[in-house]
């Protein structure tokens, strides 16, 4: 299966006409982002979100784990329809 193009939150928010903070709030409200700030496995299986975990070395506190959630093209389409249907 070909991997879809995915976008960081700031780019996806701009495409949806939202701020990044409002997009994250919407994703939490829809259950796409869990309480522990991970992508919901259902959304990942559907191909709407992608999640990457990695370590980086913070200059003050040392090695830290980070989780990056990106939204795919089909995820942007799904979010747009859900936000639009909710507003109607």
N, C-alpha and C positions, 0 to 999 in steps of 0.2 A: 504494500500500500504506500502510495506516495505521500510524503509528509507535507502538510499544508503550511503555507506561510503564516507566521504568527507575529504578533505585535506586542510590544511592551505596553503597560497600562497607560502611560501618558499619550502614546500615539493612538491607541484604541479609543481612549476618552475623547481625543480631538475628533476622530472620525465619527463618533456618536454624538458630538456636540455637548459633551459633559466635561467636568473637571476630573482629574484622576481620583481625587478623594470621593467625589460623588459616584464615580464608576465603581470603586471598591465597596462603597456602602450598598449600592444596588446589587453587586455580586454577593455580598454577605446576606442581604435580605432574600435573594433568590436561592440561597443555599449553595451557590457555586464555590464560595470560599468558606471553609469550615472555621469553627471557633479557634482552632490552633493554627490558623493562617495558612492552611494547605488547600490545594485545589480538590474539590469534591471528586472522588473517583468516577462517579457517573458522568460528570461533565468532561473528564479526561477521556473516558471510553467513547463518548459520543463524538469526540474530536473538537469540542468547543474550547477547551483549555489545554495548555501544556504546562508542565511543572518541571523545574530543574532544581536540584539541590547541589550545592557546592560549598567548599570551604574557602575562606579568604583570610589573610592575615591583617587584622586591624592593628594600626600602629600603637595604640595604647593598651589594648586588652589581649592581644594575641590572636590565635586562630579561632574563628567563629564559623558556624554553619549559617547558610543563607538559603532561602527558598525563593526562586523567581517564578512567578506565574505570568504566562503570556496568553493572549487571546488569539485564536485562529480566525481566519476569514469566516468560516461557518459559525464560529462563536459570536463574532460581531453581528452577523445576520440574525442569529437566534436572539441575542440580547436586544437588538433593535426591535424585533417583532414583539418580544415580551414587554419591553418598555412602552412601545406604541400601543399595544393591546391594553396595558394597564391604564394608560392615560385616557383611553377612549371611553 
